[in-house]
Amino acid sequence: MNAADIRCANDLALYEKLITAKDVVRVNEQIARHEAEGPTGIRRNLLSSAVRLTPSMAPEIAQMADECIEKLGVVLPLEMFVYSSPQFNAACFKPEDERLYVMFSSSLLEGFSQSELKFVMGHELGHHVYNHHAIPIGYLLRGDARPDPQLALELFAWSRYAELSADRAGAHCAQDMDSVASALFKLSSGLTSKVVEFSLDDFVSQADDMVLVDQEPGKGAPKSDWFSTHPFSPLRVKALKLFEGSELYGGKDSRESLEVGVQAILSLMEPSYLEAKTDTAESMRRLLFAGLIAVADAKDDISAEELGVFERFFGKYAFSDKLDLEKTKATLERRSKEVKTRATETQAMQVLHDLCLMAKANGGVEPEERLVLEQVAKVLTIPSAFICQTIEQASDLD
């Protein structure tokens, strides 16, 4: 079984869609022009700020890397580095000068077993093997020219599936699902088994608890995980358990069954109120409608770009000369109260999250737009810190 065979189907499907998106093409062309001027300095920065892990210095790590390289079919020469940090972290950089670079934090190398390290290493190499760096999500979501909210939502969704593909690559290298789960536990908690006795069942049950009360995912978990580029770690473990039971890992379940199960798991992070037919979903859409109008009209008139964003959510003819902007904006508080009454906390946060993406669409959030977001957050009783987090959220793959 090679790396291409185990790639998550939704990762590949969204990747093929996004790689041809106008904004993605534009940013990639800008990056290519910059790279044509000379090396971006990745290797120089690593050599000056981290320690290179040579085979003589770290023979066991080098051996693990060789095994992962063979399993995943990596063809570029690999250089590994370690940097000083108390945080468990690792990263794979876009190749430069026909070399591939992977960096680990010192605490990760010291706190993880060999099998756990092999999973992390395979995960990072998986991002390279699947060419995930060709979707420059960090540039797109944090650059001066922001993508429209619909593209941003697709980027968030793709990134989560891309992480699952990388997880599969890591599991393929480690061939030890218990170590894979314990590695994800350590990455999520920052703890080692020396402090807390790891229980796979208890860890996975945290994901199950997310849907016990009114179908509200995230109850008792950090709410920011539901609007991030990475799946919440217990969900990643559940997805990997499905992978373990599939024919891709030597199990009995079909690939089709695996992908359906994975999509069901991650659907918890992708609320579908834009299409759902419930009264709650209708209230959420009505708030989004009024909120988008209020944000777009907060400073000056609604621009052509803002109108385009609005139409991507509600259709080409939803906005017309007959639409009374002031009357619509006046309904914002009432519609916010309606969502507060009908929706769960996470559902309310989803609407506010999408409004924040709208505000970011034109390159930044103006004070007048921020005031609208604060007003909605106040009625929904959502801390204003959530607005800051959504606007400033980091988005790179790791």
C-alpha positions as a printed Julia matrix, in Angstrom:
398×3 Matrix{Float64}:
   0.0    0.0    0.0
   1.55   3.31  -1.03
   0.87   6.81   0.29
  -1.45   7.81  -2.56
  -3.71   4.83  -1.84
  -4.45   5.92   1.73
  -5.04   9.63   1.16
  -8.35  10.88   2.57
 -10.86  11.15  -0.28
 -12.26  14.52   0.82
  -8.76  15.94   1.12
  -8.08  15.03  -2.51
 -11.47  16.22  -3.77
 -11.24  19.61  -2.05
  -7.57  19.95  -3.03
  -8.39  19.47  -6.71
 -11.13  22.08  -6.43
  -9.09  24.62  -4.5
  -5.91  24.35  -6.57
  -7.76  25.94  -9.51
  -9.55  28.62  -7.46
  -8.76  32.14  -8.64
  -7.33  33.36  -5.35
  -5.22  30.24  -4.88
  -3.79  30.56  -8.39
  -3.08  34.25  -7.82
  -1.21  33.68  -4.55
   0.75  30.74  -5.97
   1.84  32.91  -8.9
   3.03  35.57  -6.46
   4.96  32.97  -4.48
   6.51  31.55  -7.67
   7.71  35.02  -8.73
   9.26  35.55  -5.32
  10.97  32.14  -5.37
  12.32  32.82  -8.87
  14.35  35.67  -7.4
  16.28  33.2   -5.23
  15.95  30.92  -2.17
  13.53  32.1    0.48
  16.08  31.4    3.21
  14.37  28.47   4.95
  17.58  26.44   5.24
  19.61  29.48   6.29
  17.12  30.27   9.05
  17.07  26.67  10.27
  20.86  26.46  10.32
  21.04  29.66  12.35
  18.21  29.0   14.81
  18.1   25.22  15.28
  20.37  22.18  15.54
  20.66  19.88  12.54
  20.09  16.23  13.45
  22.81  14.4   11.54
  22.84  10.57  11.39
  25.91  10.48  13.64
  24.28  12.78  16.19
  20.85  11.07  16.18
  21.19   7.6   14.61
  17.84   6.3   15.89
  15.96   9.3   14.55
  17.78   8.98  11.23
  16.8    5.31  11.05
  13.15   6.19  11.72
  13.31   8.82   9.0
  14.73   6.3    6.51
  11.88   3.89   7.27
   9.24   6.62   6.81
  10.88   7.81   3.6
  10.74   4.29   2.18
   7.11   3.7    3.22
   5.88   7.03   1.83
   8.03   7.16  -1.28
   9.78  10.44  -0.47
  12.43  11.16  -3.1
  13.99  14.46  -1.98
  16.94  14.5    0.45
  15.72  15.16   4.0
  17.3   17.39   6.63
  15.95  17.35  10.18
  16.35  20.01  12.85
  15.51  20.41  16.52
  14.83  23.72  18.26
  14.44  24.57  21.92
  10.81  24.74  23.05
   8.67  23.41  25.92
   5.79  22.94  23.46
   5.24  19.67  21.59
   5.44  20.68  17.96
   6.79  19.65  14.56
   6.64  21.11  11.07
   7.47  20.2    7.49
   8.5   23.06   5.23
   7.91  23.5    1.55
  11.0   22.13  -0.27
  13.76  24.54  -1.18
  16.89  23.91  -3.24
  15.7   20.35  -3.9
  15.78  19.56  -0.17
  13.02  18.74   2.28
  13.13  20.08   5.84
  11.4   18.81   8.98
  11.73  20.5   12.36
  10.91  19.15  15.84
  10.72  20.85  19.21
  13.17  19.6   21.82
  10.37  18.65  24.22
   8.71  16.48  21.56
  11.9   14.52  20.88
  12.46  13.97  24.6
   8.85  13.22  25.55
   7.76  10.85  22.77
   8.54   7.15  22.35
  10.08   5.86  19.12
   6.7    4.72  17.76
   5.12   8.05  18.67
   7.97   9.91  16.98
   7.6    7.77  13.89
   3.93   8.76  13.69
   4.79  12.46  14.01
   7.54  12.13  11.42
   5.27  10.28   8.99
   2.56  12.89   9.54
   4.91  15.74   8.62
   6.27  13.9    5.58
   2.69  13.15   4.57
   2.05  16.86   4.06
   4.9   16.87   1.55
   3.9   13.65  -0.18
   0.34  14.92  -0.7
   1.65  18.31  -1.89
  -0.42  20.12   0.73
   1.93  23.1    0.55
   0.52  23.82  -2.92
  -2.54  25.26  -1.14
  -0.87  28.24   0.64
  -3.55  28.48   3.3
  -1.52  30.72   5.6
  -0.92  33.29   2.85
  -4.57  33.13   1.8
  -6.12  33.56   5.23
  -3.61  36.03   6.65
  -2.49  37.95   3.58
  -3.41  41.49   2.64
  -6.0   40.34   0.08
  -8.37  38.12   2.03
 -10.39  35.38   0.3
 -14.14  35.63   0.31
 -15.87  33.79   3.18
 -17.05  30.89   1.02
 -13.47  30.16  -0.07
 -12.27  30.61   3.51
 -14.77  28.03   4.75
 -13.61  25.61   2.06
 -10.0   26.2    3.08
 -10.82  25.43   6.71
 -12.66  22.25   5.7
  -9.88  21.12   3.35
  -7.22  21.7    5.98
  -8.99  19.42   8.45
  -9.19  16.61   5.88
  -5.55  17.27   4.92
  -4.58  16.69   8.55
  -6.39  13.35   8.46
  -4.44  12.35   5.34
  -1.22  13.23   7.13
  -2.4   11.25  10.15
  -2.91   8.22   7.93
   0.6    8.64   6.53
   1.93   8.77  10.08
  -0.03   5.69  11.12
   1.2    3.88   8.01
   4.76   4.6    9.13
   4.27   3.78  12.82
   2.18   0.62  12.37
   1.17   0.94  16.04
  -2.24   2.52  16.55
  -1.93   2.67  20.34
   1.23   4.76  19.98
  -0.51   6.92  17.39
  -3.35   7.62  19.83
  -0.98   8.34  22.71
   0.99  10.72  20.47
  -2.19  12.65  19.69
  -3.05  12.69  23.39
   0.35  14.2   24.2
   0.04  16.76  21.4
  -3.41  17.75  22.63
  -2.74  17.82  26.38
   0.93  18.72  26.56
   1.29  15.88  29.08
   3.34  12.7   29.02
   2.37   9.3   30.36
   4.8    9.91  33.21
   2.31  12.37  34.67
  -1.07  10.98  33.57
  -1.96   7.39  32.75
  -3.25   7.52  29.19
  -6.55   5.77  28.48
  -7.54   5.44  24.84
 -11.17   4.72  25.68
 -11.45   7.76  27.94
  -9.75   9.98  25.36
 -12.03   8.88  22.54
 -15.1    9.17  24.77
 -14.41  12.9   24.96
 -15.43  13.08  21.31
 -18.56  11.05  22.0
 -19.56  13.45  24.78
 -19.64  16.26  22.24
 -22.94  15.08  20.8
 -24.81  13.97  23.9
 -26.62  17.2   24.71
 -28.92  18.61  22.02
 -26.48  17.54  19.32
 -24.13  20.27  20.49
 -20.55  19.34  19.55
 -17.88  20.92  21.65
 -19.67  20.76  25.01
 -16.87  20.67  27.54
 -14.16  21.06  24.89
 -12.39  24.28  23.84
 -14.87  25.99  21.51
 -12.12  27.29  19.27
 -11.48  23.72  18.07
 -14.74  23.76  16.16
 -13.63  26.66  14.01
 -10.02  25.73  13.42
  -8.03  24.28  10.57
  -7.29  21.15  12.62
  -9.69  18.47  13.83
 -10.01  18.16  17.6
  -7.62  15.36  18.64
 -10.2   12.82  19.91
 -11.94  13.14  16.55
  -8.63  12.42  14.83
  -8.28   9.27  16.92
 -11.82   8.17  16.02
 -11.03   8.76  12.34
  -7.82   6.75  12.68
  -9.67   3.88  14.36
 -11.9    3.73  11.3
  -8.75   3.74   9.16
  -7.33   0.89  11.23
 -10.44  -1.19  10.59
 -10.41  -0.54   6.85
  -8.86  -2.48   4.01
  -6.33   0.34   3.65
  -4.73  -0.73   6.94
  -5.36  -4.44   6.63
  -8.87  -4.48   8.1
 -12.16  -5.67   6.63
 -14.13  -2.47   6.05
 -14.24  -1.03   2.54
 -12.7    2.28   1.6
 -16.18   3.64   0.85
 -17.3    2.76   4.37
 -14.19   4.41   5.8
 -14.7    7.69   3.95
 -18.39   7.87   4.84
 -17.53   7.32   8.49
 -14.8    9.97   8.44
 -17.12  12.47   6.81
 -19.73  11.79   9.5
 -17.14  12.43  12.22
 -15.91  15.7   10.75
 -19.42  16.87   9.95
 -19.57  17.78  13.65
 -17.15  20.58  12.8
 -19.06  21.72   9.73
 -22.56  22.92  10.75
 -24.9   22.9    7.77
 -27.33  25.65   8.7
 -27.11  27.2    5.24
 -28.93  24.18   3.8
 -30.86  22.69   6.74
 -34.66  22.99   6.79
 -35.2   23.37  10.56
 -36.59  26.43  12.35
 -33.24  26.85  14.1
 -31.34  26.85  10.81
 -33.79  29.4    9.38
 -33.17  31.68  12.38
 -29.43  31.33  11.89
 -29.71  32.2    8.19
 -31.87  35.23   8.97
 -29.27  36.5   11.44
 -26.47  35.88   8.94
 -28.44  37.78   6.28
 -28.97  40.84   8.47
 -25.47  40.58   9.92
 -23.81  40.53   6.52
 -25.8   43.6    5.47
 -24.88  45.43   8.69
 -21.19  44.55   8.44
 -20.95  45.44   4.76
 -22.75  48.76   5.28
 -20.99  49.63   8.55
 -18.52  51.95   6.82
 -19.55  53.77   3.67
 -21.8   51.98   1.22
 -21.74  48.29   0.32
 -18.88  47.76  -2.12
 -18.97  45.57  -5.19
 -16.64  43.11  -3.42
 -18.92  42.94  -0.39
 -21.93  42.47  -2.62
 -20.15  39.56  -4.3
 -19.51  37.95  -0.93
 -23.15  38.43   0.07
 -24.36  36.8   -3.15
 -22.11  33.79  -2.6
 -24.05  33.08   0.57
 -27.58  33.96  -0.53
 -27.71  33.92  -4.31
 -27.32  36.44  -7.09
 -30.69  38.15  -6.68
 -30.96  38.2   -2.87
 -29.71  41.8   -2.85
 -31.69  44.32  -4.88
 -32.71  47.96  -4.94
 -35.93  46.93  -3.19
 -34.0   45.78  -0.12
 -34.37  48.35   2.67
 -30.9   48.39   4.23
 -31.85  50.43   7.3
 -34.89  48.3    8.02
 -32.85  45.12   7.62
 -30.1   46.4    9.92
 -32.74  47.36  12.49
 -33.74  43.7   12.77
 -30.23  42.61  13.81
 -30.84  42.63  17.56
 -34.19  40.83  17.24
 -32.71  38.17  15.0
 -29.75  37.76  17.36
 -32.14  37.2   20.28
 -34.05  34.64  18.21
 -30.87  32.66  17.58
 -29.92  32.97  21.25
 -33.29  31.43  22.18
 -33.47  28.68  19.57
 -29.89  27.66  18.83
 -27.2   25.95  20.85
 -24.14  27.91  21.9
 -22.02  26.27  19.23
 -24.59  27.04  16.52
 -24.63  30.68  17.58
 -20.85  30.74  17.46
 -20.97  29.35  13.92
 -23.01  32.34  12.71
 -20.71  34.8   14.46
 -17.71  32.97  13.0
 -19.11  33.38   9.48
 -19.81  37.06  10.11
 -16.18  37.49  11.18
 -15.04  35.9    7.92
 -17.22  38.38   6.05
 -15.6   41.26   7.88
 -12.15  39.9    6.97
 -13.06  39.47   3.31
 -11.84  42.91   2.21
  -8.44  42.69   3.85
  -9.15  43.68   7.43
 -11.81  44.51   9.99
 -12.67  48.18  10.28
 -13.65  49.56  13.72
 -17.2   50.12  12.48
 -17.44  46.49  11.36
 -15.95  45.31  14.63
 -18.67  47.23  16.49
 -21.36  45.29  14.61
 -19.69  42.01  15.49
 -19.45  43.07  19.15
 -23.16  43.93  19.21
 -24.11  40.51  17.87
 -21.72  38.76  20.25
 -23.2   40.62  23.22
 -26.76  39.46  22.45
 -25.55  35.9   21.82
 -23.52  36.09  25.08
 -20.38  34.99  23.27
 -17.12  36.46  24.64
 -15.62  39.1   22.4
 -12.35  37.17  22.58
 -13.92  34.72  20.12
 -14.08  37.54  17.56
 -10.38  38.31  18.04
  -9.51  34.62  17.81
 -11.44  34.13  14.58
 -10.03  37.24  12.96
  -6.43  36.54  13.96
  -6.52  32.74  13.81
  -3.36  31.01  12.65
  -3.98  28.64   9.78
  -0.8   26.88   8.73
  -0.6   23.13   8.38
   1.63  21.3   10.84
